[in-house]
């Protein structure tokens, strides 16, 4: 049995749903960032899979995947810096307790 495009799309959809579940149900800021990373990795699987099956000679999917990986690295850096700043000031990383803008 050969692995086709549908197999990659199913894995990507499951990974995206798992990440979305993590973002919507977690209250810890680090766990939310991990859920966002899962969703971005699901998008990367889609990009590479469609590139392989639609236009194998082109490298558009791989280039966009590298852009998404770079974006994810920047998101993690900024997100963790915000989490550390919130933890220093409020001594918690629970997103429902971080209410510094509600003055």
C-alpha positions in Angstrom: 0.0 0.0 0.0 1.5 3.3 -1.1 1.4 6.4 1.0 -0.7 9.0 -0.9 -1.6 12.6 -0.5 -4.7 11.7 1.5 -2.5 10.0 4.2 -0.5 13.2 4.6 -3.6 15.3 4.8 -5.2 13.1 7.5 -2.0 13.2 9.6 -1.9 17.0 9.1 -5.5 17.4 10.1 -5.1 15.3 13.2 -2.0 17.3 14.2 -3.8 20.6 13.6 -6.8 19.4 15.7 -4.6 18.3 18.5 -2.9 21.7 18.5 -6.2 23.5 18.3 -7.5 21.5 21.3 -4.3 22.4 23.2 -4.8 26.1 22.5 -8.4 26.2 23.4 -8.3 24.0 26.6 -5.0 24.9 28.3 -4.6 27.8 30.7 -0.8 27.6 30.8 0.9 30.1 28.4 3.7 27.6 27.5 1.2 24.9 26.7 -0.7 27.4 24.4 2.5 28.2 22.6 3.1 24.4 22.1 -0.3 24.1 20.6 0.4 26.9 18.2 3.6 25.1 17.2 1.6 22.0 16.5 -0.7 23.9 14.2 2.2 25.5 12.3 3.8 22.0 11.9 0.5 20.7 10.5 0.6 23.5 7.9 4.2 22.6 7.1 3.1 19.0 6.4 0.4 20.3 4.1 2.8 22.6 2.2 5.3 19.8 1.6 2.8 17.2 0.7 1.0 19.4 -1.8 4.3 20.4 -3.3 5.3 16.7 -3.7 2.1 15.6 -5.3 1.1 18.7 -7.3 4.4 20.1 -8.6 7.3 17.8 -7.7 9.8 19.8 -9.8 9.1 23.1 -8.0 10.4 24.0 -4.6 7.6 26.4 -3.6 6.3 24.2 -0.8 9.7 23.8 0.8 10.4 27.5 0.6 7.1 28.4 2.2 7.8 25.7 4.8 11.1 27.4 5.7 9.3 30.7 6.0 6.8 29.2 8.4 9.6 27.6 10.4 11.3 30.9 10.7 8.1 32.6 11.7 7.5 29.8 14.3 11.0 30.4 15.8 10.3 34.2 16.0 6.9 33.5 17.6 8.5 31.2 20.2 11.2 33.8 21.1 8.7 36.6 21.5 6.1 34.4 23.2 8.6 33.1 25.8 9.9 36.6 26.4 6.4 37.7 27.2 5.7 34.7 29.4 8.9 35.3 31.3 8.1 39.0 31.8 4.6 38.1 33.0 6.0 35.6 35.4 8.5 38.1 36.8 5.8 40.6 37.5 2.8 38.4 38.4 4.5 35.2 39.5 2.1 33.1 37.3 1.9 31.8 33.8 -1.8 31.1 33.9 -3.4 33.1 31.1 -6.7 33.7 33.0 -4.8 35.3 35.9 -2.7 37.7 33.7 -4.9 40.8 33.6 -2.4 43.6 33.6 -4.3 45.6 30.9 -7.6 45.5 33.0 -7.0 48.6 35.1 
